[in-house]
Amino acid sequence: MLLIDCPHCGLRDETEFACGGEAHIARPLAENAITDAEFAEYLFWRDNPKGVFLERWCHTAGCRQWFNAARDTVTHDFIEIYAMGSMPASKAGKAAFADAWRRNTASEAAAKPSSKGGKS
Amino acid sequence: MSKNTPHKNSKQGNMRLDNGGRIDRQKPVTFRFDGKTFGGFEGDTLASALLANGVHLVGRSFKYHRPRGILTAGYDEPNALVEIGQGNQQAPNIRATEAMIHEGLTARSQNRWPSLGFDIGAVNSLLGRFFPAGFYYKTFMFPAFFWKRVYEPIIRNAAGLGRAAKDQNDPDRYEKTHRHTDVLIVGGGVSGLMAALSAGQSGARVMLVDDANELGGWMLSETNTHIDGMSAIDWIKATAATLNAMPNVTVMTRTQCFGYMDHNFLTLAEKVTDHLVERPAHLPRQRMWKIRAKHVVLAQGNHERPLIFGGNDKPGVMMAGAVRSYINRYAVIPGRRAVVYTNNDDAYKTALALVDAGVKVAAIIDQRPAPSSVLMSQAMARNITVHAGHAVLDAKGTRHVGTVKIAAINPKSGDVTGQPFYLDADLVAMSGGFTPVVNLHSQARGKITWDEDQLCFRPSEYHEACLSVGACNGIFGVKDAMADAAKAGSVAATAAGFKASAATTPDVSEPDMVMRPHLLWKMPSDAVKGMEPKAFVDFQNDVTASDIKLAVREGYHSVEHVKRYTTNGMATDQGKMSNINALGILSDQLGKPIPEVGTTTFRYPYTPTTFGAIAGRDIKGLFDTQRLTRMDAWHRANGAEYEHVGQWMRAWYYPQSGETMEDAVKREVKKTRTHAGILDASTLGKIDIRGKDAAEFLDRLYTNMFSTLKIGRCRYGLMLKDDGMVMDDGVTTRLGENHFHMTTTTGGAANVLGWMEEWLQTEWPELDVYLTSVTEEWAVTTVTGPNARKILEAAGCSVSLADDAFPFMSYQDANLAGLPVRIFRISFTGELSFEINIKARHGMALWQHLMTAGAPFGLTPYGTESMHVLRAEKGFIIVGQETDGSVNPHDLGMSWIVSKKKTDFIGKRALERKSMALDNRKQLVGIKTEDPKMVVPEGAHAVLDPHQSYPMEMLGQVTSSYYSPNLGHSVAMALLKGGHAMKGQTVWFPMIDGKKPIKAVITDTVFYDPKGDRING
């Protein structure tokens, strides 16, 4: 059972947490028109890498706060835990963010205001 | 030596030595095995007590029903599994080598019929040629019905291990407990003790756990090792006393570590009272410990490996180390004339112990061509014949070994080179080398490596904060192991943040010998090829050497495939004895060295653990939280039948004397529509929403608009997932400019709160919104029906309930019967309804007051079943019944609730997908059966033509279906492909078991009061 360092409560057992899956999936803004296929990148497509993965976790049976984590899916080691809305600071975390296939998708571009990536 | 010989007429067994052993001779014990009474001593295991009475045959094997005896003296035992206890306390598959006897203990052998001595299933053994590896896959294929009618009953009858108690009501109590510790040491042998000394001296919190009834591990079974000038046992006693005196050290015996998981989380099973005759009421039978350790030291020792030869599973064939253990630890001789068969020096100690105990050692058979050691010289000085470069070909005997067939061999090829000869023996003590226990290390994802010097796997890399020490680290010498452990104990304590140094390793005198075995994976035999005697690799699953060879011939080359095809290592002992021998045979067959063959995965649990300990107190009423409303005592007192809704217990219906459920529901729903009904709706999810962005947040959360809602008004809302599918629904009321009261479905309350928190924290953190779950703050009573207004007035309501003063879908703070309440005029029945929320502590008082006030107006309590019928008559959906995560608002015919004005809400973009507007989506319709009395079963599939050939083309399924007493016919809703365009058409519902298909017509979903006149009373 994983031992997870909640940024608010400290080290707690995994059974107190819920994993919210892949982190940093930007939601396309309604003002940016995108195709159904591009929208599916946001809605359905999820990464499942072997190695460092940026995930969202929630301390559901504790403070109920969401946070981000960079976790190695092979070793189960937590490389860093960082606040919701912030970016990873570790080298491995930064690389995992930069290398994610999602970075160059139309759905991610459409999550920015007055995006040029949208096909409006 | 002749003084310490068995006493022929001893009540505690005629194979019991007069002196020695760790048993308490002052405390004789009587116990029963297979109906016979035997004697033993306190300190005996069931196995040692049986052997003391000359009983070897204790079970029948899994597949061939071969007679099986006691092979080991520990928890690695594959054969001697017995049932212990009686009635509802009977526990199956207990290892006789672990179970301590106590007065009155009752045990039975397993897997035999009709008796242990004569077993019909043993005919399988004669059919052995027809039960090869993969037999199940090859034989039981065709025809299909044969599996159900013939094969399965026979296999179930013949195979298997013990039986669980028929009475499932286990009277014993079990507990679970948690502990954080700095250093956890698994194994209380001399290595574990040394590690505990080092770590304990540093002040770290140390836990030392051992599975046996006393500390000492293997040294309890040796007599020729001395530590610090005293016997090993005296040193162990002194060290245990030192550790027990340290307040920071916890020593636990009878405690097996059976799992090692991520981040140093380990599970222990403690047998608290299993060994006691009188079990104190305040103690659990077993206790499961969940440990989080900063550092772990594994000191679990090794397992001795069997040798592969014909009849190596016969009663009387035992592990050499176990034989020594029975002599030295339990003062029992397992035979009177022994053959010792080995490939290493260690078994010579057994030969010497046997001679010392007065047992005739017919010969030592050593596979090695030129063994030489001090022990060997000692053996020869005691006139024991050593046959070097020889092998045992076969152990013969029906229910016990009687004769051993031996021949000279080529030690490299295993070919028989000499004329076989026979020796009489009732005991074969075998040693095929030693396997460090790497199971927990591997569970913790540590890596292992093949040690070319010791010829065994040992730990190489650690994944967790953990060290293996001593024999389980491949260090077999006692002194070296203790030094290794002392150092590891200090490393562990240092890693846990303490200033530690290694305890001084004591002087050790031990026999000079090498543990390195001679490895020979070919089974020496002079039999015609294909006619070799059965030689077992996995005793518990009856896997033979030839099964593994056959698997290779049939193309299974991966170790994981061979394991599954032969089932080797898949029994309850998890391959503790068989693993390396199977790998060796496989490597020989494949012509690959063992490291290249690889190992199988070591799985949890390390040893079988009773479900009772794993479940602990989380059974029956404590299995899950049960939530009761504040009015529950009234429901109970008034004979309500209950329904589980999530964790809630809800009143289902209130049968009066002699009423069936159907009668009661009929009465409740009729009375509600003619007079009035009262429902306990306290379980509805309630969320208090505040903050200056509360209205904006609700606009994004629901498909419809909430920012336009006036204060004091209620609105029904539909919540979608971002994929556009319906997730929840409920009524939300604006209590103030920045204050809303949301209701959710009973089952969805926690999910909805979590969902709202997630969006606020992760997507829209800029919104100023505060959420509080207030489900249990408010008790909710619904009064509904044409008399509802009169009843509230009679109850003393402080505000006008007239339609213009208190319109439908509005809310008012009021006083009712002098108590402050929130009244919501909302309806789930289609009748005039008031939902009255009151501080939970007044819930019962209000309910009782309303019952009294409502009596003259025919107020009738109704339960959830009537609630469902009433809402179905009106075509109101229930999320989770009409929807299943693939249904969007358009499918439900609720396009009216999807705002076209809002730029965004959760699910908006997904609803615009082309696939969401297809004509052939499953759409919600009403179903009216041709026969008004016929109620279509929920889940029934609709077809257009009931006579079409299989598989029929299905339109969809019924989601809700009831008989409506108010309408005099059944009402149902269904999700049908393109259903909205099919109103008026006929559909059929084919039934199983030869029943006639049900004919029905597709209708609108609203059956009762389609104009909605009744909402105003």
HADDOCK unambig.tbl for C-alpha pairs under 7 A between the chains (distance, minus, plus):
assign (segid A and resid 1 and name CA) (segid B and resid 261 and name CA) 5.84 0.50 0.50
assign (segid A and resid 1 and name CA) (segid B and resid 262 and name CA) 5.02 0.50 0.50
assign (segid A and resid 1 and name CA) (segid B and resid 263 and name CA) 6.71 0.50 0.50
assign (segid A and resid 1 and name CA) (segid B and resid 265 and name CA) 6.13 0.50 0.50
assign (segid A and resid 2 and name CA) (segid B and resid 262 and name CA) 5.47 0.50 0.50
assign (segid A and resid 2 and name CA) (segid B and resid 263 and name CA) 5.70 0.50 0.50
assign (segid A and resid 3 and name CA) (segid B and resid 263 and name CA) 6.04 0.50 0.50
assign (segid A and resid 30 and name CA) (segid B and resid 903 and name CA) 6.39 0.50 0.50
assign (segid A and resid 30 and name CA) (segid B and resid 904 and name CA) 5.88 0.50 0.50
assign (segid A and resid 36 and name CA) (segid B and resid 913 and name CA) 5.99 0.50 0.50
assign (segid A and resid 43 and name CA) (segid B and resid 723 and name CA) 6.77 0.50 0.50
assign (segid A and resid 66 and name CA) (segid B and resid 761 and name CA) 6.68 0.50 0.50
assign (segid A and resid 84 and name CA) (segid B and resid 762 and name CA) 6.35 0.50 0.50
assign (segid A and resid 85 and name CA) (segid B and resid 762 and name CA) 6.98 0.50 0.50
